[in-house]
């Protein structure tokens, strides 16, 4: 783990000294010390400076920067600079330029502008990573290697089309298997030769956002594109490992970023890192869920918060400032959910171009007498005080929520039944219910071990991959509780409908059959009517968007529809299966219903919240060496109170003992050390 190389959390961020003169660089080093900054990410966009042509490499300036930082007690997270290719490369080798979904070839400009299947890009990106690793393999100041930056985008050029056909051959083996997987007898799409297959784009199968005439083809393109970009990352990863086998190599992810299957990517990252940029109105539960996703990518291992803004962003329509203490609050929220670093973009504001108004530790005024710098310095002092006490601490959860990128792609490429269905929003809806009660959650993949959980929730499990239904049956058979929702069990991994009635392979486990699916307009609602009271649930609740018309095949009917021609049909069911039970939620309920249902299920399973707190006060815990570290975070602007209920705690930030009723100031943070029972 990287944390063993420092006595405390990494604290720092992206630094672009190549944009400034030496005097400014020296002034920055002075202020970094004041702020407690001990790591800087260098060389993210310096490819054109380092490599002015095919054969020339200039490392002297980078040498000086790394050495200056190290001599000042600041370590380097060294990037490979390959997120934007040099202009000379685009001019001389046009295959490096991407082609968009409308068939237009880009010119040089922007970033993420390289075709992932360009032989030129692959050759030179691998080469510069190799040169950097060879040069700096023994430098004591480099602790982490940062490949490229915020990978993303897509390309529809001839090289990608040829590579797509190769990818398909590896996946399916024969053209007949491709035809079967894609159901190409529909609309006369049967292929007889690999070269007949073209990329799905706005020139072929696509129109607008997420609209496709052949979801199987489009789904495989999404897989292929994610794999193609991953291959580029692996070229650089392996070039570094060739020279430094024990290096820590990462690339910065972007939370719920749709284009790349991060569960697949994380298998090739030594530590997960990500860039967190919530807006002023982003629910704090959504940010927490994103942190939990990043922790879940490597089965609960701590991650790096690689970027956040100290104050404001630059790409939103309204780039509001973070209010006083919010940067500190959100920083600790990342730590509470598994971060072992706190890092920013950027350390000094750029003087020009599109990020000149993106927040920074050092503002354009150029000195330390700013609100932002004072807040950054306060947090730096606190992290010094914390030392290594929470490093490598784990999060322990008995609840898991399934998240699957391929399911996401498939759900939102579907040709119906509603445009209102948003997979991530549905996942968040269930996550937020646990969050409101401080019940800790792991975000897991279809490959994750289910045996350590008591409750697994899989909202909108539209795609059921081979063997997963059996895996869920085993989990429930052994005593687990499984919860899933409408529009689940519909298709297989190539987006072909599982025949024999919805929910397909989940039908046996759930003990139901869904005859039809009704799509309601946004202004239309139905009702969930409880047959009997269930905990706090009684009476009726609103539901909408989609309504499955269910028949019980052995499942207990907990609630029925209250309106329309399917009034009285089941909407909520519970099926006993072996030692456990499987729940089905046949429509999209109001939040209060989800809260009541999940509260009752967790109570039945003996799953306890970290703490009982008022609305807006989050409590999350990490564990290490027999200690529990409870992070209490007040997202409200006003002081709130909560009860420790017999716990004796030590607040590490104020070095005070706490028990009984405790006050926490508005936007305040407490880190409570408790001996684990």
C-alpha positions as CSV (number, residue, x, y, z in Angstrom):
1,X,0.0,0.0,0.0
2,X,1.2,3.5,-0.8
3,X,0.4,4.7,2.7
4,X,3.4,2.8,4.1
5,X,5.7,5.3,2.4
6,X,4.3,8.4,4.3
7,X,3.6,8.9,8.0
8,X,0.2,10.5,7.1
9,X,-2.2,10.9,4.3
10,X,-1.0,12.4,1.0
11,X,-2.0,16.0,0.9
12,X,-1.5,18.1,-2.3
13,X,-2.7,18.0,-5.9
14,X,-2.1,18.8,-9.5
15,X,0.7,21.2,-10.1
16,X,1.7,22.8,-13.4
17,X,4.9,24.7,-12.8
18,X,5.8,24.5,-16.5
19,X,3.3,27.3,-16.9
20,X,5.3,29.6,-14.6
21,X,8.8,31.0,-14.1
22,X,11.3,29.9,-11.6
23,X,10.6,32.7,-9.1
24,X,6.9,31.7,-9.0
25,X,7.9,28.1,-8.5
26,X,10.0,29.0,-5.5
27,X,7.2,31.1,-4.0
28,X,4.9,28.1,-4.5
29,X,7.2,25.9,-2.6
30,X,7.1,28.3,0.3
31,X,3.4,28.4,0.4
32,X,3.1,24.6,0.0
33,X,5.0,24.3,3.3
34,X,2.6,26.7,5.0
35,X,-0.4,24.6,3.8
36,X,1.1,21.2,4.8
37,X,1.2,20.0,1.2
38,X,3.5,17.0,0.8
39,X,2.7,15.6,-2.7
40,X,2.3,17.2,-6.1
41,X,1.1,15.6,-9.4
42,X,3.5,16.7,-12.2
43,X,3.7,16.3,-15.9
44,X,0.0,15.7,-16.7
45,X,0.0,17.7,-19.9
46,X,3.6,18.2,-20.7
47,X,4.1,15.8,-23.7
48,X,4.7,18.6,-26.2
49,X,7.3,20.1,-23.9
50,X,9.1,16.9,-23.3
51,X,9.0,15.5,-26.8
52,X,9.3,18.1,-29.6
53,X,9.6,15.5,-32.3
54,X,9.8,11.8,-32.9
55,X,13.2,11.2,-31.4
56,X,14.0,14.1,-29.1
57,X,13.2,14.0,-25.4
58,X,13.9,17.0,-23.0
59,X,13.7,16.0,-19.4
60,X,15.9,18.7,-17.8
61,X,13.1,20.9,-16.7
62,X,11.2,17.9,-15.2
63,X,14.4,16.8,-13.4
64,X,14.6,20.2,-11.8
65,X,11.0,20.3,-10.7
66,X,11.0,16.9,-9.2
67,X,14.3,17.6,-7.4
68,X,13.1,21.0,-6.1
69,X,9.9,19.4,-4.7
70,X,11.8,16.6,-3.1
71,X,14.3,18.9,-1.5
72,X,11.4,20.8,0.0
73,X,9.9,17.7,1.5
74,X,7.3,17.2,-1.2
75,X,6.9,13.9,-3.1
76,X,5.8,13.5,-6.7
77,X,2.9,11.7,-8.3
78,X,4.4,11.5,-11.8
79,X,2.0,11.5,-14.7
80,X,3.0,10.2,-18.2
81,X,1.6,13.3,-20.0
82,X,-0.3,11.3,-22.7
83,X,-3.8,12.8,-22.2
84,X,-3.1,15.2,-25.1
85,X,-0.8,14.4,-28.0
86,X,1.5,17.1,-29.4
87,X,0.5,19.2,-32.4
88,X,3.5,17.9,-34.5
89,X,2.1,14.3,-34.1
90,X,-1.3,15.3,-35.4
91,X,0.2,17.1,-38.3
92,X,2.5,14.3,-39.4
93,X,0.4,11.3,-38.4
94,X,-3.3,12.0,-39.0
95,X,-4.2,8.5,-37.9
96,X,-3.8,9.8,-34.3
97,X,-6.9,12.0,-34.7
98,X,-10.3,10.8,-33.8
99,X,-13.4,10.5,-36.0
100,X,-16.7,11.5,-34.4
101,X,-20.0,9.6,-34.6
102,X,-21.0,11.7,-37.6
103,X,-17.9,10.6,-39.5
104,X,-16.0,13.9,-39.2
105,X,-12.3,13.7,-38.6
106,X,-11.1,16.0,-35.8
107,X,-8.2,18.4,-36.2
108,X,-5.6,19.0,-33.4
109,X,-7.1,20.6,-30.3
110,X,-8.6,20.0,-26.9
111,X,-7.6,16.9,-25.0
112,X,-8.5,13.2,-25.0
113,X,-8.1,13.8,-28.7
114,X,-6.2,10.6,-29.6
115,X,-7.7,7.6,-31.3
116,X,-7.3,4.6,-28.9
117,X,-6.6,2.3,-31.9
118,X,-4.1,4.6,-33.6
119,X,-0.8,2.8,-34.2
120,X,0.9,6.2,-33.9
121,X,-0.7,7.0,-30.5
122,X,0.0,3.6,-29.1
123,X,3.6,3.7,-30.2
124,X,4.5,7.1,-28.9
125,X,2.5,6.9,-25.7
126,X,4.1,3.6,-24.7
127,X,7.5,5.1,-25.6
128,X,7.3,8.2,-23.4
129,X,6.0,6.1,-20.5
130,X,9.0,3.8,-21.0
131,X,11.5,6.8,-21.1
132,X,10.0,8.3,-18.0
133,X,10.1,5.1,-16.0
134,X,13.7,4.4,-17.1
135,X,14.9,7.8,-16.2
136,X,13.2,8.1,-12.8
137,X,13.1,4.5,-11.6
138,X,15.5,5.2,-8.7
139,X,14.3,8.6,-7.7
140,X,13.2,8.6,-4.0
141,X,10.8,11.4,-4.5
142,X,8.4,9.6,-6.8
143,X,5.8,7.6,-4.9
144,X,3.0,7.1,-7.5
145,X,2.8,6.9,-11.2
146,X,-0.2,8.5,-12.9
147,X,-1.0,7.2,-16.4
148,X,-2.6,9.7,-18.8
149,X,-5.5,11.6,-17.3
150,X,-9.3,11.1,-17.0
151,X,-9.6,8.7,-19.9
152,X,-12.7,8.9,-22.0
153,X,-14.3,9.5,-25.4
154,X,-14.8,7.4,-28.4
155,X,-13.7,7.1,-32.1
156,X,-15.3,5.8,-35.3
157,X,-12.3,5.8,-37.7
158,X,-11.2,3.0,-40.0
159,X,-8.6,1.7,-37.5
160,X,-11.3,1.4,-34.8
161,X,-13.6,-0.4,-37.3
162,X,-10.9,-2.9,-38.1
163,X,-10.1,-3.3,-34.5
164,X,-13.8,-3.8,-33.6
165,X,-13.9,-6.8,-36.1
166,X,-10.8,-8.3,-34.4
167,X,-12.4,-7.8,-31.0
168,X,-15.6,-9.5,-32.2
169,X,-13.6,-12.5,-33.5
170,X,-12.0,-13.0,-30.1
171,X,-15.4,-12.7,-28.3
172,X,-17.6,-14.8,-30.6
173,X,-15.2,-16.9,-32.7
174,X,-17.5,-17.2,-35.7
175,X,-19.7,-14.9,-37.8
176,X,-22.6,-17.2,-37.1
177,X,-22.2,-16.6,-33.4
178,X,-22.2,-12.9,-34.0
179,X,-25.4,-13.1,-36.0
180,X,-27.0,-15.2,-33.2
181,X,-25.9,-12.8,-30.4
182,X,-27.2,-9.7,-32.3
183,X,-30.4,-11.3,-33.7
184,X,-29.4,-10.1,-37.2
185,X,-32.3,-11.8,-38.9
186,X,-34.2,-8.7,-37.7
187,X,-34.3,-6.1,-40.4
188,X,-32.2,-8.2,-42.8
189,X,-28.9,-7.6,-41.0
190,X,-27.4,-11.1,-41.5
191,X,-23.6,-10.9,-42.0
192,X,-21.6,-13.3,-44.1
193,X,-18.2,-11.7,-43.8
194,X,-16.4,-9.9,-41.0
195,X,-15.7,-6.9,-43.3
196,X,-19.5,-6.3,-43.7
197,X,-19.6,-5.3,-40.1
198,X,-19.4,-1.5,-39.5
199,X,-19.3,0.5,-36.3
200,X,-22.6,1.6,-34.9
201,X,-22.6,5.3,-35.3
202,X,-24.9,8.1,-36.5
203,X,-24.1,6.9,-40.0
204,X,-25.4,3.4,-39.3
205,X,-27.4,2.2,-36.3
206,X,-27.5,5.3,-34.0
207,X,-29.5,8.5,-33.9
208,X,-29.4,11.0,-31.1
209,X,-28.4,10.1,-27.6
210,X,-28.6,6.4,-26.6
211,X,-30.9,5.5,-29.5
212,X,-29.9,2.4,-31.5
213,X,-31.8,0.1,-33.9
214,X,-29.6,-2.8,-32.8
215,X,-28.8,-2.7,-29.1
216,X,-26.6,-5.8,-29.3
217,X,-24.3,-4.2,-31.8
218,X,-24.2,-0.9,-29.8
219,X,-23.6,-2.8,-26.5
220,X,-20.6,-4.6,-28.0
221,X,-19.2,-1.3,-29.3
222,X,-19.4,0.1,-25.7
223,X,-17.5,-2.9,-24.5
224,X,-15.0,-2.6,-27.3
225,X,-14.4,1.1,-26.7
226,X,-13.8,0.6,-23.0
227,X,-11.4,-2.3,-23.8
228,X,-9.6,-0.3,-26.5
229,X,-8.9,2.6,-24.1
230,X,-7.9,0.1,-21.4
231,X,-5.4,-1.4,-23.8
232,X,-3.8,2.1,-24.2
233,X,-3.6,2.4,-20.4
234,X,-2.0,-1.1,-20.2
235,X,0.7,-0.3,-22.7
236,X,1.9,2.5,-20.4
237,X,1.3,0.5,-17.2
238,X,3.5,-2.3,-18.5
239,X,6.2,0.1,-19.7
240,X,6.5,1.5,-16.2
241,X,6.4,-2.0,-14.6
242,X,9.2,-3.2,-16.9
243,X,11.5,-0.7,-15.1
244,X,9.9,-0.5,-11.7
245,X,8.1,-3.8,-10.8
246,X,7.1,-2.5,-7.4
247,X,5.8,0.9,-8.5
248,X,2.3,2.1,-7.6
249,X,0.5,2.8,-10.9
250,X,-2.9,4.4,-11.2
251,X,-5.0,6.6,-13.5
252,X,-7.7,9.0,-12.3
253,X,-11.2,7.8,-12.7
254,X,-14.4,9.9,-12.7
255,X,-16.9,8.2,-10.5
256,X,-20.1,7.3,-12.4
257,X,-18.5,7.8,-15.8
258,X,-20.6,5.9,-18.3
259,X,-18.1,5.1,-21.1
260,X,-15.6,3.0,-19.2
261,X,-16.3,-0.2,-17.3
262,X,-14.3,0.7,-14.2
263,X,-14.7,-2.7,-12.5
264,X,-12.8,-4.1,-15.4
265,X,-10.2,-1.3,-15.3
266,X,-9.6,-1.6,-11.6
267,X,-8.2,-5.1,-12.0
268,X,-5.2,-3.4,-13.6
269,X,-4.7,-0.5,-11.2
270,X,-2.4,-0.8,-8.2
271,X,-4.7,1.6,-6.3
272,X,-7.9,3.3,-7.5
273,X,-7.8,7.0,-7.7
274,X,-10.6,9.4,-8.8
275,X,-11.6,13.0,-9.3
276,X,-14.6,14.2,-7.3
277,X,-16.5,17.3,-8.5
278,X,-19.9,17.5,-7.0
279,X,-21.9,20.7,-7.8
280,X,-23.4,23.0,-5.1
281,X,-26.7,21.1,-5.5
282,X,-25.4,17.6,-5.9
283,X,-26.9,15.5,-3.1
284,X,-24.3,14.6,-0.5
285,X,-25.6,11.0,-0.7
286,X,-24.7,10.8,-4.3
287,X,-21.1,11.9,-3.6
288,X,-20.9,9.4,-0.8
289,X,-22.2,6.7,-3.2
290,X,-19.4,7.6,-5.7
291,X,-16.8,7.3,-3.0
292,X,-18.2,3.9,-2.1
293,X,-18.1,2.9,-5.7
294,X,-14.4,3.8,-5.9
295,X,-13.8,1.8,-2.8
296,X,-15.8,-1.1,-4.2
297,X,-13.8,-1.3,-7.5
298,X,-11.0,-3.2,-5.7
299,X,-13.1,-5.1,-3.1
300,X,-13.0,-2.5,-0.4
301,X,-9.5,-1.3,-0.6
302,X,-8.8,2.4,0.3
303,X,-8.5,4.7,-2.7
304,X,-6.9,8.0,-3.6
305,X,-8.9,11.2,-3.9
306,X,-6.8,12.5,-6.8
307,X,-8.7,15.7,-7.5
308,X,-11.3,18.0,-6.0
309,X,-11.5,21.7,-6.2
310,X,-10.6,23.8,-3.2
311,X,-13.3,26.4,-4.1
312,X,-15.1,26.4,-7.4
313,X,-15.2,24.6,-10.8
314,X,-15.1,26.1,-14.2
315,X,-17.2,24.0,-16.5
316,X,-20.7,24.3,-15.0
317,X,-23.2,26.9,-16.1
318,X,-23.0,28.5,-12.6
319,X,-19.7,27.9,-10.9
320,X,-20.6,28.6,-7.3
321,X,-18.0,28.8,-4.6
322,X,-17.8,26.1,-1.9
323,X,-19.1,27.8,1.2
324,X,-16.9,28.2,4.2
325,X,-15.9,24.8,5.7
326,X,-17.5,22.8,2.9
327,X,-14.1,21.9,1.3
328,X,-13.0,20.5,4.7
329,X,-16.3,18.7,5.2
330,X,-16.3,17.1,1.8
331,X,-12.7,16.2,2.1
332,X,-13.4,14.3,5.3
333,X,-16.4,12.7,3.7
334,X,-14.1,11.1,1.1
335,X,-11.8,9.9,3.9
336,X,-14.8,8.5,5.8
337,X,-15.7,6.4,2.8
338,X,-12.2,5.0,2.2
339,X,-9.9,7.7,0.8
340,X,-6.3,7.6,2.0
341,X,-5.3,10.9,0.2
342,X,-6.8,14.4,0.0
343,X,-5.7,16.1,-3.2
344,X,-6.8,19.1,-5.3
345,X,-6.9,20.3,-8.8
346,X,-5.2,22.7,-8.9
347,X,-2.4,24.0,-6.7
348,X,-2.0,27.3,-8.6
349,X,-4.6,28.8,-10.9
350,X,-3.6,28.9,-14.6
351,X,-3.1,32.3,-16.1
352,X,-5.0,31.5,-19.3
353,X,-7.2,29.0,-21.3
354,X,-10.3,27.2,-20.1
355,X,-9.2,26.4,-16.5
356,X,-8.0,29.9,-15.5
357,X,-11.2,30.3,-13.4
358,X,-11.0,26.7,-11.9
359,X,-10.3,27.0,-8.2
360,X,-6.9,26.5,-6.7
361,X,-5.0,26.5,-3.5
362,X,-3.0,29.6,-4.7
363,X,-5.4,32.1,-6.3
364,X,-4.5,34.6,-9.0
365,X,-3.6,37.1,-6.3
366,X,-0.6,34.9,-5.7
367,X,-0.3,35.0,-1.9
368,X,-1.5,33.1,1.2
369,X,-3.9,35.8,2.5
370,X,-7.1,34.2,1.1
371,X,-10.0,32.4,2.6
372,X,-9.3,29.3,0.5
373,X,-5.6,29.1,1.4
374,X,-6.5,29.5,5.1
375,X,-9.0,26.6,4.9
376,X,-6.5,24.4,3.0
377,X,-3.9,25.2,5.6
378,X,-6.2,24.3,8.4
379,X,-7.0,20.9,6.8
380,X,-3.3,20.3,6.2
381,X,-2.6,20.9,9.9
382,X,-5.4,18.5,10.9
383,X,-4.0,15.8,8.7
384,X,-0.6,16.2,10.2
385,X,-2.3,15.8,13.6
386,X,-4.2,12.7,12.5
387,X,-1.0,11.1,11.3
388,X,-1.4,7.5,10.2
389,X,-4.3,6.6,12.5
390,X,-6.9,6.1,9.8
391,X,-4.6,5.0,7.0
392,X,-5.5,1.6,5.5
393,X,-8.6,1.4,7.8
394,X,-11.4,-0.5,6.2
395,X,-15.2,0.0,5.9
396,X,-17.3,-2.9,7.1
397,X,-20.7,-3.4,5.5
398,X,-23.4,-6.0,5.7
399,X,-25.3,-4.4,2.8
400,X,-24.3,-4.4,-0.8
401,X,-25.8,-2.7,-3.8
402,X,-25.0,-4.2,-7.2
403,X,-23.7,-1.9,-9.9
404,X,-22.9,-3.1,-13.4
405,X,-21.6,-0.9,-16.3
406,X,-22.8,-3.3,-19.0
407,X,-26.3,-3.4,-17.4
408,X,-26.2,0.5,-17.4
409,X,-25.3,0.6,-21.1
410,X,-28.0,-1.9,-22.0
411,X,-30.7,-0.3,-19.9
412,X,-30.2,3.1,-21.5
413,X,-29.8,1.8,-25.0
414,X,-33.1,-0.1,-24.7
415,X,-35.8,0.8,-27.2
416,X,-38.4,1.1,-24.5
417,X,-40.4,1.1,-22.4
418,X,-39.7,4.6,-21.1
419,X,-37.2,7.4,-21.7
420,X,-37.5,8.3,-18.0
421,X,-35.5,5.3,-16.7
422,X,-32.1,6.3,-15.5
423,X,-30.1,3.4,-14.1
424,X,-27.7,5.5,-11.9
425,X,-30.7,7.5,-10.5
426,X,-32.4,4.2,-9.5
427,X,-29.3,2.9,-7.8
428,X,-28.9,6.2,-6.0
429,X,-32.5,6.1,-4.9
430,X,-31.9,2.9,-2.9
431,X,-28.4,3.9,-1.8
432,X,-29.8,7.3,-0.4
433,X,-32.3,5.4,1.7
434,X,-29.5,3.6,3.5
435,X,-27.4,6.8,3.6
436,X,-30.2,8.7,5.4
437,X,-30.1,6.1,8.2
438,X,-26.3,5.8,8.3
439,X,-26.3,2.2,7.2
440,X,-23.0,1.5,5.5
441,X,-23.1,0.1,2.0
442,X,-20.6,-1.6,-0.4
443,X,-21.0,-1.0,-4.1
444,X,-20.2,-4.4,-5.7
445,X,-19.9,-6.0,-9.2
446,X,-21.3,-9.2,-10.5
447,X,-18.0,-10.8,-9.7
448,X,-18.0,-9.9,-6.1
449,X,-18.3,-12.5,-3.3
450,X,-21.8,-12.2,-1.8
451,X,-21.2,-14.5,1.2
452,X,-20.0,-11.6,3.5
453,X,-23.3,-9.7,3.1
454,X,-26.7,-10.2,4.7
455,X,-28.6,-8.0,2.2
456,X,-27.9,-7.5,-1.5
457,X,-29.9,-4.9,-3.5
458,X,-29.9,-4.9,-7.3
459,X,-32.1,-2.1,-8.7
460,X,-33.1,-2.5,-12.3
461,X,-31.2,-5.8,-12.9
462,X,-32.2,-5.7,-16.6
463,X,-29.3,-7.8,-17.8
464,X,-28.6,-11.1,-16.1
465,X,-25.2,-12.4,-17.0
466,X,-24.4,-16.1,-17.3
467,X,-24.4,-17.8,-13.9
468,X,-25.5,-14.8,-12.0
469,X,-29.0,-16.0,-11.3
470,X,-27.6,-19.2,-9.8
471,X,-25.2,-17.1,-7.7
472,X,-28.1,-15.1,-6.3
473,X,-30.1,-18.3,-5.6
474,X,-27.1,-19.7,-3.6
475,X,-26.9,-16.4,-1.7
476,X,-30.6,-16.5,-0.7
477,X,-30.6,-20.3,-0.2
478,X,-27.9,-19.8,2.5
479,X,-29.9,-17.2,4.4
480,X,-29.3,-13.9,2.5
481,X,-31.9,-11.4,1.6
482,X,-32.1,-10.2,-2.0
483,X,-34.1,-7.1,-3.2
484,X,-34.6,-6.2,-6.9
485,X,-37.0,-4.0,-8.8
486,X,-39.1,-3.6,-11.9
487,X,-37.4,-4.1,-15.3
488,X,-35.2,-6.9,-14.0
489,X,-34.3,-10.3,-15.4
490,X,-35.3,-9.2,-18.9
491,X,-32.3,-9.9,-21.2
492,X,-29.0,-11.9,-21.4
493,X,-25.6,-10.4,-21.8
494,X,-26.1,-9.7,-25.6
495,X,-29.4,-8.0,-24.9
496,X,-31.6,-10.8,-26.2
497,X,-34.8,-11.3,-24.2
498,X,-35.0,-14.3,-22.0
499,X,-38.1,-16.1,-23.2
500,X,-40.6,-17.8,-21.0
501,X,-41.8,-14.8,-19.1
502,X,-40.3,-11.9,-17.1
503,X,-38.2,-11.8,-14.9
504,X,-36.5,-14.5,-16.9
505,X,-33.8,-16.4,-15.0
506,X,-34.9,-14.6,-11.7
507,X,-38.4,-16.0,-11.9
508,X,-37.7,-19.1,-9.7
509,X,-35.9,-17.0,-7.1
510,X,-38.5,-14.3,-6.9
511,X,-41.6,-16.6,-7.2
512,X,-43.4,-14.3,-9.6
513,X,-44.3,-13.8,-13.3
514,X,-44.6,-10.4,-14.9
515,X,-47.1,-10.5,-17.7
516,X,-46.8,-6.9,-19.0
517,X,-44.9,-3.7,-18.2
518,X,-46.9,-0.4,-18.2
519,X,-45.0,2.8,-18.8
520,X,-46.6,5.9,-17.2
521,X,-46.2,9.4,-18.4
522,X,-44.4,11.6,-15.8
523,X,-47.6,13.3,-14.7
524,X,-49.4,10.0,-14.1
525,X,-49.1,8.0,-10.9
526,X,-50.4,4.8,-9.4
527,X,-50.6,3.6,-5.8
528,X,-48.9,0.9,-3.7
529,X,-51.6,-0.3,-1.2
530,X,-50.3,-2.4,1.7
531,X,-52.3,-5.5,2.4
532,X,-51.1,-5.5,6.0
533,X,-48.8,-3.3,8.1
534,X,-45.1,-4.0,7.7
535,X,-43.1,-2.1,10.3
536,X,-43.8,1.6,9.7
537,X,-45.4,0.8,6.3
538,X,-49.2,0.9,6.2
539,X,-51.9,2.5,4.0
540,X,-50.9,3.6,0.5
541,X,-47.9,5.2,-1.3
542,X,-47.4,6.7,-4.7
543,X,-45.5,4.9,-7.5
544,X,-45.0,5.5,-11.2
545,X,-42.7,5.4,-14.3
546,X,-43.0,1.6,-14.8
547,X,-45.5,-0.8,-13.4
548,X,-45.0,-4.5,-13.8
549,X,-48.3,-6.5,-14.0
550,X,-47.4,-9.4,-11.6
551,X,-48.7,-12.8,-10.9
552,X,-47.5,-14.7,-7.8
553,X,-46.0,-18.1,-8.3
554,X,-45.5,-18.8,-4.6
555,X,-44.4,-15.4,-3.4
556,X,-46.2,-13.6,-0.6
557,X,-48.1,-10.5,-1.9
558,X,-47.1,-7.6,0.4
559,X,-48.8,-4.8,-1.5
560,X,-51.1,-4.4,-4.5
561,X,-51.7,-1.7,-7.1
562,X,-54.4,0.8,-6.1
563,X,-55.5,2.1,-9.5
564,X,-56.0,1.5,-13.2
565,X,-57.1,-1.7,-14.8
566,X,-54.5,-3.7,-12.9
567,X,-55.8,-2.5,-9.5
568,X,-55.5,-5.4,-7.0
569,X,-52.6,-7.0,-8.8
570,X,-49.4,-7.6,-6.8
571,X,-46.8,-4.8,-6.8
572,X,-44.6,-5.8,-3.8
573,X,-43.8,-9.4,-3.2
574,X,-41.6,-11.5,-0.9
575,X,-40.5,-15.0,-1.7
576,X,-39.1,-17.5,0.9
577,X,-36.2,-19.4,-0.8
578,X,-34.2,-21.8,1.3
579,X,-33.1,-20.0,4.4
580,X,-33.5,-16.5,2.9
581,X,-36.0,-14.4,1.1
582,X,-36.2,-12.4,-2.2
583,X,-38.2,-9.2,-2.6
584,X,-39.5,-7.7,-5.8
585,X,-40.6,-4.1,-6.1
586,X,-42.7,-3.9,-9.3
587,X,-42.8,-0.1,-9.7
588,X,-40.9,3.0,-8.8
589,X,-42.1,4.0,-5.3
590,X,-41.9,7.3,-3.5
591,X,-38.9,7.6,-1.2
592,X,-40.9,7.2,2.0
593,X,-41.9,3.7,0.9
594,X,-38.4,2.6,0.1
595,X,-37.2,4.0,3.5
596,X,-39.8,2.1,5.4
597,X,-39.2,-1.2,3.5
598,X,-35.4,-1.1,3.8
599,X,-35.6,0.0,7.4
600,X,-37.8,-3.1,8.2
601,X,-35.6,-5.5,6.2
602,X,-32.4,-4.3,7.8
603,X,-34.0,-4.5,11.3
604,X,-35.1,-8.1,10.5
605,X,-31.5,-8.9,9.5
606,X,-30.0,-7.2,12.6
607,X,-28.2,-4.6,10.5
608,X,-27.6,-1.5,12.6
609,X,-26.8,2.1,11.6
610,X,-23.4,3.5,12.6
611,X,-25.2,6.2,14.7
612,X,-28.7,7.6,14.9
613,X,-28.3,11.3,13.8
614,X,-30.6,14.1,12.7
615,X,-31.3,14.6,9.0
616,X,-28.3,16.0,7.2
617,X,-25.8,14.7,9.8
618,X,-23.9,11.8,8.2
619,X,-22.1,9.1,10.2
620,X,-19.7,6.6,8.6
621,X,-17.1,4.4,10.1
622,X,-13.7,2.8,9.3
623,X,-12.0,0.1,11.3
624,X,-8.3,-0.6,12.0
625,X,-6.4,-2.5,14.7
626,X,-9.4,-3.0,16.9
627,X,-10.5,0.6,16.7
628,X,-13.6,2.1,15.2
629,X,-13.3,5.6,13.7
630,X,-16.7,7.2,13.3
631,X,-16.8,10.2,11.1
632,X,-19.7,12.5,12.0
633,X,-20.3,15.1,9.4
634,X,-22.9,17.9,9.6
635,X,-24.0,18.8,6.1
636,X,-26.4,21.4,7.6
637,X,-25.5,25.0,8.1
638,X,-26.8,25.0,11.7
639,X,-25.5,23.2,14.8
640,X,-27.1,19.8,15.4
641,X,-27.2,17.3,18.3
642,X,-27.0,13.5,18.4
643,X,-26.7,10.9,21.1
644,X,-23.7,8.5,21.5
645,X,-26.0,6.1,23.4
646,X,-23.4,4.6,25.8
647,X,-20.4,5.0,23.5
648,X,-17.3,6.6,25.0
649,X,-15.4,8.4,22.2
650,X,-12.3,10.5,21.7
651,X,-12.6,13.2,19.0
652,X,-9.3,13.1,17.2
653,X,-9.7,16.6,15.8
654,X,-10.2,18.4,19.1
655,X,-8.5,15.9,21.4
656,X,-11.6,15.8,23.6
657,X,-13.6,13.0,25.3
658,X,-17.3,12.8,24.2
659,X,-20.2,10.8,25.6
660,X,-24.0,11.2,25.8
661,X,-25.6,14.0,23.9
662,X,-23.1,15.7,21.5
663,X,-23.4,19.0,19.6
664,X,-21.7,19.3,16.2
665,X,-21.5,22.8,14.6
666,X,-22.8,23.6,11.1
667,X,-20.7,22.0,8.4
668,X,-18.5,20.6,11.2
669,X,-16.7,17.3,11.4
670,X,-15.8,15.0,14.3
671,X,-13.6,11.9,14.0
672,X,-14.5,9.7,17.0
673,X,-12.1,6.9,18.0
674,X,-14.0,4.1,19.7
675,X,-12.8,0.7,20.9
676,X,-14.5,-1.8,18.7
677,X,-16.9,-4.1,20.6
